[in-house]
Amino acid sequence: MRLKRGWRLSNLARIDAGDPVSALRAVPPALARRVGRCDITLLEALEDPSVGSRWRRSASVLEIAVAACEVDPHDVALEILLCLGQAVWEEAPPAEQKAWLKMLREEIDAGVEGEIDEAALAEKRAMLASRTSARSRRRLERYACASFAATLAEYVHSLWHDVTVREGPEHLPAVWLHRRLETLARWFPPGRGYRLFPKTL
């Protein structure tokens, strides 16, 4: 299935691809340009059954593979968006990475303990587990990548359809989530017909 922007989706798992296609259509044009050509393959399973997805750059193409058999199509779509977020972070301009790290530092200094998803929360807790790990550049980079990828996935998710913000000590408070999403909206403005927040907000 050929999508706009030179993107292609191959549904080898033969699942209902409605959600993945809708999610990909919500990807902002500036983000799609940043990614470039993208080939996405839905497989019944990956070689490693403990892994839900993988991605790599091959020449000028971003290749994404997602295990889709017996997985809710909505979750398949989110897994694709997470891969996009990881790839974009690794290739982000230094100024954007610096701005993201500054925002994370401000969250930590404000005592924000939660995160946007479980993977980012695990990386945050690992980084803050000790003074040594808190000073580790490798830990910081792992946390930054996880938080950025998950936030970018949630940003496109919010453009795709209405979402509910989860509350609690393990979740990112709404005010900080709002700040992250606004940052991504400045870097990658929503495409025509899409809106991040309702007009009444």
Phi, psi and omega per residue, in radians:
M1 nan 2.080 3.137
R2 -1.557 2.286 3.103
L3 -1.860 3.100 3.075
K4 -1.182 2.915 3.030
R5 1.211 0.291 -3.133
G6 1.355 0.314 3.104
W7 -1.618 2.666 -3.119
R8 -2.444 2.431 3.098
L9 -2.092 2.146 3.097
S10 -1.918 2.059 -3.055
N11 -1.746 1.303 3.136
L12 -1.319 -0.311 3.104
A13 -1.416 -0.219 3.123
R14 0.978 0.783 3.052
I15 -1.697 3.001 3.013
D16 -1.221 1.934 -3.048
A17 -1.636 0.277 -3.116
G18 -1.029 -0.826 -3.132
D19 -1.142 -0.855 3.095
P20 -0.991 -0.728 -3.137
V21 -1.141 -0.766 3.127
S22 -1.093 -0.703 3.121
A23 -1.126 -0.734 -3.129
L24 -1.187 -0.565 3.089
R25 -1.182 -0.424 3.132
A26 -1.428 -0.163 3.140
V27 -1.065 2.169 -3.110
P28 -1.058 2.555 -3.119
P29 -0.968 -0.709 -3.132
A30 -1.130 -0.617 3.100
L31 -1.218 -0.731 3.117
A32 -1.090 -0.690 3.100
R33 -1.126 -0.663 3.121
R34 -1.099 -0.716 -3.114
V35 -1.244 -0.691 -3.054
G36 1.389 -2.722 3.141
R37 -1.067 2.454 -3.078
C38 -2.486 2.191 3.069
D39 -1.971 2.093 -3.106
I40 -2.000 2.268 -3.133
T41 -2.142 2.198 3.053
L42 -1.672 2.046 -3.084
L43 -1.931 2.806 3.049
E44 -1.156 -0.679 3.117
A45 -2.815 2.770 3.027
L46 -1.680 2.946 -3.113
E47 -1.031 -0.714 3.102
D48 -1.672 1.915 -3.070
P49 -1.140 -0.256 3.136
S50 -1.480 -0.095 -3.109
V51 -1.884 2.292 -3.122
G52 -1.582 -0.353 -3.122
S53 -2.807 2.893 3.035
R54 -2.678 2.756 3.093
W55 -2.575 2.774 3.067
R56 -2.822 2.725 3.020
R57 -1.588 2.217 3.076
S58 -2.177 1.877 -3.029
A59 1.001 -2.093 -3.107
S60 -1.822 0.316 -3.075
V61 -2.046 2.344 2.991
L62 -1.568 2.087 -3.128
E63 -1.851 2.172 -3.140
I64 -2.131 2.316 3.063
A65 -2.184 2.331 -3.097
V66 -2.272 2.316 3.034
A67 -1.302 2.052 -2.980
A68 -2.075 -0.169 -3.103
C69 -1.219 2.268 3.135
E70 1.076 0.460 3.063
V71 -2.051 2.399 3.122
D72 -1.015 2.279 -3.124
P73 -0.959 -0.545 3.085
H74 -1.112 -0.737 3.121
D75 -1.199 -0.583 3.063
V76 -1.073 -0.779 3.125
A77 -1.055 -0.761 3.141
L78 -1.144 -0.602 3.106
E79 -1.143 -0.678 3.076
I80 -1.091 -0.799 -3.129
L81 -1.111 -0.624 3.103
L82 -1.122 -0.723 3.079
C83 -1.083 -0.732 3.086
L84 -1.023 -0.757 3.141
G85 -1.091 -0.717 3.118
Q86 -1.115 -0.766 -3.131
A87 -1.148 -0.721 -3.133
V88 -1.140 -0.689 3.133
W89 -1.075 -0.797 -3.082
E90 -1.096 -0.439 -3.093
E91 -1.928 0.177 -3.086
A92 -1.204 2.547 3.069
P93 -1.035 2.591 3.138
P94 -0.933 -0.629 -3.121
A95 -1.121 -0.660 3.120
E96 -1.232 -0.737 3.112
Q97 -1.090 -0.722 3.129
K98 -1.098 -0.748 3.137
A99 -1.128 -0.676 3.139
W100 -1.166 -0.763 3.119
L101 -1.086 -0.667 3.097
K102 -1.097 -0.711 3.135
M103 -1.153 -0.719 3.104
L104 -1.096 -0.721 3.132
R105 -1.093 -0.693 3.127
E106 -1.148 -0.643 3.080
E107 -1.104 -0.811 -3.125
I108 -1.115 -0.767 3.132
D109 -1.099 -0.485 3.125
A110 -1.457 -0.020 3.104
G111 1.457 0.342 3.120
V112 -1.293 2.054 -3.084
E113 -1.681 -0.460 -3.052
G114 -1.434 3.103 3.106
E115 -2.572 3.099 -3.011
I116 -1.394 -0.478 3.053
D117 -2.648 3.090 -3.034
E118 -1.145 -0.691 -3.115
A119 -1.125 -0.788 3.123
A120 -1.151 -0.646 3.117
L121 -1.125 -0.734 3.128
A122 -1.093 -0.721 3.127
E123 -1.187 -0.646 3.116
K124 -1.136 -0.799 -3.128
R125 -1.146 -0.642 3.111
A126 -1.141 -0.672 -3.137
M127 -1.193 -0.632 -3.072
L128 -1.655 0.148 -3.063
A129 -1.167 -0.507 -3.130
S130 -2.686 2.925 3.109
R131 -1.119 -0.631 3.140
T132 -1.121 -0.870 -3.129
S133 -1.178 -0.538 3.121
A134 -1.165 -0.418 3.113
R135 -1.665 -0.025 -3.075
S136 -1.348 2.141 3.094
R137 -1.133 -0.646 3.140
R138 -1.113 -0.748 3.110
R139 -1.115 -0.723 3.129
L140 -1.091 -0.753 -3.126
E141 -1.155 -0.681 3.103
R142 -1.112 -0.757 3.132
Y143 -1.158 -0.778 -3.126
A144 -1.053 -0.770 3.138
C145 -1.092 -0.808 -3.117
A146 -1.099 -0.752 -3.116
S147 -1.203 -0.710 3.139
F148 -1.151 -0.835 -3.098
A149 -1.060 -0.775 -3.132
A150 -1.176 -0.640 3.137
T151 -1.223 -0.703 3.107
L152 -1.122 -0.700 3.093
A153 -1.072 -0.728 3.138
E154 -1.224 -0.574 3.087
Y155 -1.071 -0.893 3.122
V156 -1.149 -0.645 3.074
H157 -0.994 -0.720 -3.139
S158 -1.218 -0.489 3.056
L159 -1.324 -0.604 -3.083
W160 -1.163 -0.837 3.084
H161 -2.782 2.993 3.135
D162 -1.104 2.458 3.117
V163 -2.217 2.820 3.114
T164 -1.912 2.285 3.109
V165 -1.443 2.171 3.111
R166 -1.462 2.471 -3.114
E167 -2.014 2.747 3.128
G168 2.396 2.903 -3.065
P169 -1.097 -0.411 -3.124
E170 -1.548 -0.124 -3.078
H171 -1.854 2.687 3.115
L172 -1.235 2.162 3.126
P173 -0.993 2.588 -3.023
A174 -0.974 -0.678 -3.092
V175 -1.121 -0.637 3.136
W176 -1.367 -0.627 3.058
L177 -1.092 -0.759 3.111
H178 -0.998 -0.745 -3.123
R179 -1.118 -0.758 3.114
R180 -1.092 -0.816 -3.105
L181 -1.119 -0.671 3.096
E182 -1.112 -0.648 3.100
T183 -1.083 -0.814 3.132
L184 -1.164 -0.574 3.108
A185 -1.167 -0.519 3.063
R186 -1.273 -0.693 -3.130
W187 -1.301 -0.643 -3.090
F188 -2.327 1.364 -3.065
P189 -1.003 2.502 3.112
P190 -0.989 2.564 3.092
G191 -1.290 2.998 -3.129
R192 -1.032 2.291 3.128
G193 1.587 -0.053 3.137
Y194 -2.035 2.587 -3.116
R195 -2.471 2.389 -3.133
L196 -1.314 -0.875 -3.126
F197 -2.068 2.609 3.075
P198 -1.138 2.711 -3.093
K199 -1.025 -0.528 -3.052
T200 -1.426 -0.122 -3.104
L201 -1.222 nan nan
